[in-house]
Amino acid sequence: MKIFVFAERDNALAELCSGARKLGERVEAIVIGTEDKPGITVDKIWLIPPQNGVMVEDYTDTIAALLQKETPDLLLVESTKRCKVIAGRVAAIIGASVITDVMEFTPGMEASRLVYGGVAVRKEKAAAATAIAMVGSGVLESCSGAASQGIVETIAFVEPGVRIKTISKEQKPKVCVDLPSAKRVVGVGRGIVKEEDLAMIRQLADAIGGEVGCTRPIAEAERWMPKETYVGVSGLMLAPEVYIALGISGQVQHTVGVNRSKVVIAINKDKNAPIFKQADYGIVGDLYKVVPAMINKLK
Ligand SMILES: Cc1cc2nc3c(=O)[nH]c(=O)nc-3n(C[C@H](O)[C@H](O)[C@H](O)COP(=O)(O)OP(=O)(O)OC[C@H]3O[C@@H](n4cnc5c(N)ncnc54)[C@H](O)[C@@H]3O)c2cc1C
């Protein structure tokens, strides 16, 4: 099976290429800019020369032309907003469909994804010659081995019929954490009562050398943390060594994002909270007492 990979960010490209290696015999990356991509293992790089002032979405026609010529069995695409636009447009051009939020591939290349808000799993298989699948960070199992880039072939840029025009640009607050790469993550939920209490949560994360993530309500309802840091079916899929869930009830939409953690530790004042079903270790207690005690002990 021949798999093509496209991603916006270098670390996502490396991760998807590594995961693709476990799924197929041949892995080829589509790269815009320069072929110098650290840590990727592929048989070939299809290099698209960067075009001055062209937005990444406007490389769609170039990617579609390549797929029409090469007909890989699968195009794996990083699950970002912009990549979703590209995947959708490419699919429309080549007559394929896009399977989003893939959690797993079976050997027969069926893709599993959560539906109905995360309460059911649906298996989908592409009917077109090339399947297009969007895969989030931490979903595919990586393949070990030294990085090697294979041969590089430069392809011509295909001018899109209509280009995207940038009207204005605004600086967004930078999210400095790289949660998918963190080995230890402290997740915080509605168990905290005010934004200032996040300082205590960060102290715990610092004490274990970890990063802080959160549930969706903390990011989207309270807006106490950036959207990019919430974990779950509509956020990040993580696979850290340790995940500490603080004041998190454990709804499936959240836990699906951490169920590949090696160890889950839950602290919740409600002994019947569903998170305890998933936890390897649990403390039934008030996080406002337990967390300071943990920080003290760790110090
Ligand atoms: C389509 C859809 C997609 C969704 N996607 C996501 C997603 O990607 N990620 C996500 O996180 N959610 C998602 N949700 C929301 C999800 O269903 C839950 O509502 C959410 O995860 C609950 O967040 P929470 O655990 O912080 O809050 P709650 O469910 O309100 O739980 C708070 C917990 O804190 C405990 N607590 C309170 N005070 C303390 C204390 N002092 N000490 C200890 N424990 C305390 C309580 O006992 C409770 O268990 C989605 C929902 C839908 C419908």
The ligand as a Gaussian input file, in Angstrom:
#p B3LYP/6-31G(d) Opt

LIG

0 1
 C      -20.000000      16.963000      20.759000
 C      -19.257000      17.197000      22.041000
 C      -17.887000      17.250000      22.005000
 C      -17.179000      17.457000      23.194000
 N      -15.804000      17.485000      23.141000
 C      -15.113000      17.615000      24.275000
 C      -13.681000      17.573000      24.279000
 O      -13.029000      17.422000      23.241000
 N      -13.042000      17.712000      25.462000
 C      -13.705000      17.863000      26.655000
 O      -13.043000      17.968000      27.700000
 N      -15.046000      17.901000      26.684000
 C      -15.763000      17.796000      25.538000
 N      -17.123000      17.847000      25.588000
 C      -17.766000      18.148000      26.882000
 C      -17.865000      16.899000      27.760000
 O      -19.025000      16.159000      27.433000
 C      -17.950000      17.286000      29.260000
 O      -19.027000      18.171000      29.443000
 C      -16.689000      17.960000      29.790000
 O      -15.556000      17.183000      29.476000
 C      -16.807000      18.099000      31.301000
 O      -15.758000      18.897000      31.762000
 P      -15.317000      18.850000      33.281000
 O      -14.987000      17.442000      33.665000
 O      -14.289000      19.909000      33.448000
 O      -16.607000      19.391000      34.041000
 P      -17.719000      18.650000      34.883000
 O      -18.324000      17.539000      34.116000
 O      -18.600000      19.733000      35.391000
 O      -16.925000      17.977000      36.098000
 C      -16.303000      18.680000      37.131000
 C      -15.816000      17.643000      38.131000
 O      -15.069000      18.299000      39.140000
 C      -15.344000      17.652000      40.364000
 N      -15.035000      18.620000      41.422000
 C      -15.694000      19.764000      41.717000
 N      -15.068000      20.406000      42.723000
 C      -13.998000      19.662000      43.060000
 C      -12.978000      19.798000      44.045000
 N      -12.906000      20.857000      44.837000
 N      -12.044000      18.824000      44.129000
 C      -12.089000      17.734000      43.319000
 N      -13.044000      17.549000      42.381000
 C      -13.977000      18.512000      42.256000
 C      -16.794000      17.257000      40.287000
 O      -17.088000      16.195000      41.178000
 C      -16.940000      16.869000      38.817000
 O      -16.745000      15.468000      38.653000
 C      -17.859000      17.623000      24.415000
 C      -19.253000      17.541000      24.435000
 C      -19.946000      17.342000      23.272000
 C      -21.431000      17.248000      23.322000

